[in-house]
């Protein structure tokens, strides 16, 4: 059950490992610090998380999802999904 009350409600099934990385954007990082950080716990660090999904809304059935999240609590932004080719297909 999802605790989020925005967006699709169900984003799809994550396949593979999520990748969390610091956001390499000085203006964004400064705006997070200026706005008291995470809107839930006020942590100053927000991470960018990238996942590969089996997505019911993608025309290819698969998507790359990117969203922001806090490493100290459960807060996360809505996810942006972009269709990608099936990761199971191989060249040749």
Secondary structure, 3 states (H helix, E strand, C coil): CCCCCCCCCCCCEEEEEEEEEECCCHHHHHHHHHCCCCCCCCCCCEEEEEEEEECCCCCCCEEEEEEEEECCCCCECCCEEEECCCCCCCCC
